[in-house]
Amino acid sequence: ARRQKELWAEVERVRVLFPDTRNCSQELLKFSVMKMISGRSGVLATVLMLAGTALADTYVKGTQVSYRKEINAANKTNESSLYIDEANDTNNKNYAEFSCDAGAPIFYLNSDQRLVNRQQFDDDETPDIMVAVDGGKAVRFQSWGARSEEKPNLMALALDDKYDAQMLRLFQSAKSKVVMSVMRYDKKVLNFTFYTRDWLRD
């Protein structure tokens, strides 16, 4: 009970620090809080919301999770990001990303391999992302082309805005892992495994 009170005190602290980013901040933080209340120790997302402004990605010790804290200097909105490395990643280029944008979480799947070609990008014919939680039945997500600095990023996929929150909920509900499959432009299927236990630390 005491620990729960401390956790909800952190939630209140976030509301004070970032009153204009309730949706994104609270959704990311809620995940860590609920995991801890359910009996699992450690928290990751709290540092995303409470740490000082970071100029580079910061890894949570002992996990495959990192974060970048960023507040827009012009309008003071939260543009922070949370990253989960793929289980077999060796170059920090294969990862799932949740970023705050206009008060809502935005999802990206990033790869060290090209996922789409320019024609697919221009024609809005990017491949679906198949997502399975804890070995369950896969769910299909329609993807969109991703951009980096306003230029097409052929090594990443985004989602239709209406699916971002659903993707976050899948990560929240997973007890062990989330597996994603993508048929890239040359018909080769790529699999990405993300261990959700790494959202936590003991």
N, C-alpha and C positions, 0 to 999 in steps of 0.2 A: 504494500500500500504506500509506503514511504517513497519507494522508487517511482511508482506511478505518479505521485504528486510532483516529484522532481521533474519527470518527463513532461507533464502538462505545463509545468512552470516554464520549461524551455519553449513549448509551443507559444505560450503567451509572450515570451520574450521576442520570438520571431515576429509576432503580430505587431509588436511595438516597433521593432527595427525596420520591418518591411510592410507597412500597412497597405501599400499599393500593389502588392504581389500576393494577395491572399491565396488565389487559386493554385499557382505554381508552387510557391513556397510551402503551403500547407499540404499539398498532395505529396510532394517529395518527403517532407518531414513526417507526415502521417505514417508513411510506410515504416520508417525506422521505429517510431513510437509504438505502433501496434505490434511489431515483432517483439519488442522488448517487453511489453505488457503481457504478451502471450507466454512469457517465460524464457525467452532467449535474450542473453545479455549482449551488450554492446550496441553502438549506434554509429551509423555512417552519415546519413543525410543531415544530421544535426550540424556537422562541421561545415557542410555546404552553406547553411544558412547563417551560421554564427561566426565563422572564422573571419579574420580581417581580409581586406581586398587582396587577392592573389594575382600576381602577374603571370604565373605559370601554373600548369597542372600540378596538383598536390596529391600524392598517393596516400591512402589510408594504410598504415603499416600492417603487413601481413595479409593483405587482400589484393584482388585484381581490380579494385575500384579507386578511381581518382576523381577529383573535382576541380573546378575553376570558379572562383568567386569573382563576379564582375557586376558592378553597378554602373548603369549608363550615366555619365557625368552630366549630360544635358537635361534629361527628364527624370533622373533618379530611379528608373525602373530596374528591376532585377533581371540581369541577363546571364545568370550563372548556369553552369552545366555540370552534369553528373555523368561519368563514363564508367562502363563495365567492360573490361577487356575480355575478348574471346578466350576460352579455356586454353587453346593451343597457340595463342598469339606469341610471336617472338620479336616483333618489331614495333609494337604499339600502334599498329595501323588497322587492326581488326577489333572493332569494339562497338557496343551499343551506346547510344548517347541520348540523354534527356536534357534539353535546354529550356530555360525559361524565356518565353517570348510573349509580351503583352499579357502577362499574368497567367499564361497557360503552359503546360509542358509540351514540348515538341520533340518527336522521336526521329532519330537517324540511325541507319545501319551503315557502318563504315567498313571498308575492306581494303586490303593491300592489292587486290586484283580488280580489274575493270569489270563492273557488273552490267553495264549497258553500253551500247555504242551511240554515237551522236544521232543516228537516224531514229533509234528508239526514243531517245530523249526528246528530239524535236517533234515526234509524232505522238508523244504521250503514251507510248506502248512499253512502259517499263514492266519488268516481271513482278508477279505476286510474291509476297513473302509468306511462307508457310511457317506457322509458329505452334510448337507443341510444348505444353507445360508438364513437367514431371512425367514424361513418357506417355501422356494422354493423347487424345485425338487432335490432329493438327487443325488450326484455324487459319483461314486464308485472309490475308490483308492486301488490299490494293495499294500498290506503291506509287510514288510520284518521283520524278526526277529531282535530284538535290542540286543545290547551287552553293558555291563557295566564292565569296566576294563577287556576287552577281554573275559568276561564270558557271557553266554546267560542270558538275562534279560527277564524272562517270564512274567513280569508284565508291559511290554512296547512294543510298536510297532513302527517301523520305516517305511520309504517309499523307493521305488526305487528312485534313485537319480534324475531321470527325472521328478518326481512328487513334489519334495520339493518346488520348486519355484511356482508351481501351487497352492499348499496349502497356501503358503504365500499370493498369490494374492486373494484367497478366503477370507482370514481374512481381507485383505485390503479393499475388496469390500463390506464387510458386514456392514450394518447400525445399526444392533441391536445385532445379535447373530449368532453363528455357532454351529450347533448340529451334533455330531458324534455318530454313532451307530456301535457297534462291536459285532459279535456273538463269544463269547469266546469258549474255548475248550470244555465245557460241553453243548454247544448249547444255553446257556442263553444269551440273548441280553442285552448288557450294553449301556446306553445312556449317553453322556457327553455333557453338555451345556456350552458354553463359551460366555460371554457377551462382545462384542467388544467395547462397550462404555467404558469398563475399560482399554482400551488402552490409554484412555485420562483422563485428570483430569481438573476440572473447575478452 
